[in-house]
């Protein structure tokens, strides 16, 4: 097994010097070595080492229990390891880096997480100015009215109107709306909830007036969508972000439970 590991490290070293990306290196190793392939975090660890001009493919000398090595270099090693696999346990990190668990915990809380937390606190809500979200939604030439929209008053004994059904037409336009993207490296994505997506709870419902209306062609659809977007004011966007804050606050209070209907 040690021989197989060393063979893979030699391959990693060659591919790093050839300019290959870490993800592609891992995929190539999986194809060749199968079940004997190094773990994803381990591959990234060796990619980092060879990218830092390491030459030997042999393990560093280790003796006894993991040591206390609280250095900036090891903090950076830990940062790289966490970014490659956020599900690693403290014990797994300790085994990978040869650092005792207590020191790993201190690095995680004091160096990798606490600084991030303090930065967000100092920025307040100003960080929201750098957000853009992206999503897409289908827009049809004809979309039947909702059950609520199609309600009518009927006299006693009168015949109820026929409710049109939904049928997908050939002409439909997928409208993409792009807003700001903020990269975050420590927070795992939350369970999907429509009320945590501003476009879901705020923008897409503005398509409702399109229901029951037949559009001639794609250009007719584009004109309607453009008119809706042009009528949005800065106050509309501010209200959206205010409601968004209320939504995520409630989601946190509920412990991440699925929630729907409060963003309307």
C-alpha positions as CSV (number, residue, x, y, z in Angstrom):
1,X,0.0,0.0,0.0
2,X,2.8,2.4,0.8
3,X,4.3,1.7,-2.7
4,X,0.9,2.6,-4.3
5,X,0.8,5.8,-2.3
6,X,4.3,6.8,-3.4
7,X,3.5,6.0,-7.0
8,X,0.5,8.4,-6.8
9,X,2.6,11.1,-5.2
10,X,5.1,10.8,-8.1
11,X,2.2,11.2,-10.5
12,X,0.9,14.2,-8.6
13,X,4.3,15.8,-8.7
14,X,4.5,15.4,-12.4
15,X,1.0,16.7,-13.1
16,X,1.6,19.7,-10.8
17,X,4.7,20.6,-12.7
18,X,2.7,20.1,-15.9
19,X,0.3,22.8,-14.8
20,X,-2.7,20.5,-14.1
21,X,-5.5,21.7,-11.8
22,X,-6.0,19.9,-8.5
23,X,-9.5,18.7,-9.4
24,X,-8.3,17.2,-12.7
25,X,-5.3,15.5,-11.0
26,X,-7.7,13.8,-8.5
27,X,-10.0,12.6,-11.4
28,X,-7.0,11.2,-13.3
29,X,-5.8,9.3,-10.1
30,X,-9.3,7.9,-9.6
31,X,-9.5,6.6,-13.1
32,X,-6.1,4.9,-12.8
33,X,-5.9,3.7,-9.2
34,X,-9.6,3.1,-8.5
35,X,-10.3,2.1,-4.9
36,X,-6.6,2.6,-4.0
37,X,-6.7,6.3,-5.0
38,X,-5.6,8.7,-2.3
39,X,-8.5,10.7,-0.7
40,X,-9.4,14.1,-2.1
41,X,-8.0,16.0,0.9
42,X,-4.7,14.0,0.7
43,X,-4.3,14.7,-3.0
44,X,-4.9,18.5,-2.5
45,X,-2.4,18.4,0.4
46,X,0.3,16.9,-1.9
47,X,-0.6,19.3,-4.7
48,X,0.0,22.1,-2.3
49,X,3.4,20.7,-1.2
50,X,4.7,20.2,-4.7
51,X,3.4,23.6,-5.8
52,X,5.5,25.0,-2.9
53,X,8.7,23.4,-4.5
54,X,8.7,20.2,-2.4
55,X,10.8,17.6,-4.1
56,X,10.6,14.4,-2.1
57,X,7.6,12.1,-2.3
58,X,8.3,10.4,1.0
59,X,6.5,11.1,4.2
60,X,8.0,13.5,6.7
61,X,9.6,11.8,9.7
62,X,7.1,11.3,12.5
63,X,7.6,9.9,16.0
64,X,5.2,9.6,18.9
65,X,2.0,11.5,19.3
66,X,1.1,14.5,17.2
67,X,3.0,17.6,18.3
68,X,1.9,21.1,19.2
69,X,3.0,23.1,16.2
70,X,1.1,26.3,16.3
71,X,2.7,28.2,13.4
72,X,1.3,30.4,10.6
73,X,2.5,27.8,8.1
74,X,0.4,25.1,9.7
75,X,-2.6,27.4,10.0
76,X,-2.4,27.8,6.2
77,X,-2.0,24.1,5.8
78,X,-5.2,23.6,7.9
79,X,-7.0,26.3,5.8
80,X,-6.2,24.4,2.6
81,X,-7.3,21.1,4.1
82,X,-10.6,22.5,5.4
83,X,-11.4,24.0,2.0
84,X,-10.8,20.7,0.2
85,X,-13.2,18.8,2.5
86,X,-15.5,20.6,5.0
87,X,-16.7,17.3,6.5
88,X,-13.4,16.3,8.0
89,X,-13.5,15.7,11.7
90,X,-11.0,17.1,14.1
91,X,-9.4,13.7,14.4
92,X,-9.0,13.3,10.6
93,X,-7.4,16.8,10.4
94,X,-5.0,15.8,13.2
95,X,-4.1,12.6,11.4
96,X,-3.6,14.4,8.1
97,X,-1.4,17.2,9.4
98,X,0.3,15.5,12.3
99,X,-0.9,18.2,14.8
100,X,-2.7,17.4,18.0
101,X,-6.4,17.9,18.3
102,X,-6.3,20.7,20.8
103,X,-4.1,22.8,18.5
104,X,-6.3,22.0,15.6
105,X,-9.3,23.4,17.6
106,X,-7.4,26.5,18.5
107,X,-6.5,27.2,14.9
108,X,-10.0,26.6,13.7
109,X,-11.6,28.9,16.2
110,X,-9.0,31.6,16.7
111,X,-7.4,31.8,13.2
112,X,-9.8,30.5,10.6
113,X,-13.3,31.2,12.0
114,X,-13.0,34.0,14.6
115,X,-11.4,36.4,12.1
116,X,-14.2,35.7,9.6
117,X,-16.8,36.3,12.3
118,X,-15.2,39.6,13.4
119,X,-15.0,40.8,9.8
120,X,-18.7,40.3,9.2
121,X,-19.5,42.0,12.5
122,X,-17.4,45.0,11.7
123,X,-19.0,45.3,8.2
124,X,-22.5,45.1,9.6
125,X,-25.1,45.0,6.7
126,X,-22.7,46.8,4.3
127,X,-21.6,43.4,2.9
128,X,-25.1,43.1,1.4
129,X,-24.1,45.8,-1.1
130,X,-21.8,43.3,-2.8
131,X,-24.4,40.6,-3.3
132,X,-25.8,39.4,-6.7
133,X,-27.9,36.3,-7.0
134,X,-28.6,34.4,-10.2
135,X,-31.5,32.2,-11.1
136,X,-33.8,31.4,-14.1
137,X,-37.5,31.0,-14.7
138,X,-39.5,29.7,-17.6
139,X,-41.9,32.2,-19.3
140,X,-44.5,30.7,-21.6
141,X,-46.5,32.1,-24.6
142,X,-49.6,31.0,-22.7
143,X,-49.8,30.1,-19.0
144,X,-53.3,29.4,-17.6
145,X,-54.6,31.5,-14.8
146,X,-54.2,30.3,-11.3
147,X,-57.2,28.8,-9.5
148,X,-57.5,32.0,-7.5
149,X,-57.4,34.2,-10.6
150,X,-60.0,32.1,-12.5
151,X,-62.7,32.3,-9.7
152,X,-66.0,33.7,-10.9
153,X,-69.4,34.5,-9.3
154,X,-72.0,32.0,-10.4
155,X,-75.8,32.2,-9.8
156,X,-77.6,29.4,-8.0
157,X,-78.0,26.6,-10.4
158,X,-75.6,28.2,-12.9
159,X,-73.0,26.2,-14.7
160,X,-69.5,26.5,-13.4
161,X,-66.9,27.8,-16.0
162,X,-64.3,25.4,-17.3
163,X,-60.9,25.8,-15.8
164,X,-58.2,25.7,-18.5
165,X,-55.4,23.2,-18.0
166,X,-51.7,23.6,-18.4
167,X,-49.9,22.4,-21.5
168,X,-46.3,23.2,-22.4
169,X,-46.0,25.0,-25.8
170,X,-43.0,24.9,-28.2
171,X,-42.3,28.6,-27.8
172,X,-41.0,29.3,-24.3
173,X,-38.2,31.6,-23.1
174,X,-36.0,30.9,-20.2
175,X,-35.3,34.3,-18.7
176,X,-32.2,34.7,-16.7
177,X,-31.8,37.4,-14.1
178,X,-28.4,38.1,-12.7
179,X,-27.6,40.1,-9.7
180,X,-23.9,40.0,-7.3
181,X,-22.0,37.0,-6.2
182,X,-20.3,36.8,-2.8
183,X,-17.8,34.0,-2.2
184,X,-17.8,32.5,1.3
185,X,-15.6,29.7,2.3
186,X,-16.7,28.6,5.7
187,X,-20.5,28.5,5.6
188,X,-22.1,25.3,4.2
189,X,-25.1,25.8,1.9
190,X,-28.4,25.8,3.8
191,X,-31.2,23.3,3.0
192,X,-33.2,24.7,0.0
193,X,-36.0,27.0,1.0
194,X,-37.9,29.3,-1.4
195,X,-38.0,32.0,1.1
196,X,-34.1,32.2,1.3
197,X,-33.9,33.0,-2.4
198,X,-34.9,36.6,-3.2
199,X,-35.8,35.9,-6.8
200,X,-38.1,33.1,-5.7
201,X,-40.1,35.1,-3.1
202,X,-39.9,38.5,-4.7
203,X,-39.2,38.7,-8.4
204,X,-40.7,35.6,-10.0
205,X,-44.2,36.2,-8.5
206,X,-44.3,39.3,-10.6
207,X,-44.9,37.0,-13.6
208,X,-48.4,36.3,-12.2
209,X,-50.1,38.9,-14.5
210,X,-48.9,36.9,-17.5
211,X,-51.2,34.0,-16.5
212,X,-54.2,33.8,-18.8
213,X,-52.7,36.1,-21.4
214,X,-51.6,34.8,-24.8
215,X,-48.4,36.3,-26.3
216,X,-47.9,36.3,-30.0
217,X,-44.2,35.5,-30.1
218,X,-40.9,35.7,-28.3
219,X,-40.5,39.4,-28.9
220,X,-43.9,40.0,-27.3
221,X,-42.8,38.1,-24.2
222,X,-39.5,40.0,-24.0
223,X,-41.4,43.4,-24.2
224,X,-43.5,42.4,-21.2
225,X,-40.6,41.2,-19.1
226,X,-38.6,44.3,-19.9
227,X,-41.4,46.6,-18.9
228,X,-41.8,44.8,-15.6
229,X,-38.0,45.1,-14.8
230,X,-37.9,48.7,-15.8
231,X,-40.8,49.6,-13.4
232,X,-38.8,48.2,-10.4
233,X,-37.6,51.0,-8.2
234,X,-34.7,51.2,-5.7
235,X,-37.3,51.0,-3.0
236,X,-38.5,47.7,-4.4
237,X,-35.0,46.3,-4.1
238,X,-34.4,47.7,-0.6
239,X,-37.7,46.2,0.5
240,X,-36.6,42.8,-1.0
241,X,-33.4,42.8,1.0
242,X,-35.1,43.9,4.2
243,X,-37.6,41.0,3.8
244,X,-34.6,38.7,3.0
245,X,-33.0,39.6,6.4
246,X,-36.3,38.8,8.1
247,X,-36.5,35.4,6.3
248,X,-33.0,34.2,7.1
249,X,-33.3,35.4,10.7
250,X,-36.4,33.2,11.1
251,X,-34.7,30.3,9.3
252,X,-31.9,30.4,11.8
253,X,-34.3,30.7,14.7
254,X,-36.1,27.5,13.4
255,X,-32.8,25.7,13.2
256,X,-32.6,25.5,9.4
257,X,-36.1,24.0,9.0
258,X,-37.8,24.3,5.7
259,X,-40.0,27.4,5.6
260,X,-42.3,28.9,2.9
261,X,-44.8,31.7,2.7
262,X,-43.2,34.3,4.9
263,X,-41.4,36.0,2.1
264,X,-44.4,37.1,0.2
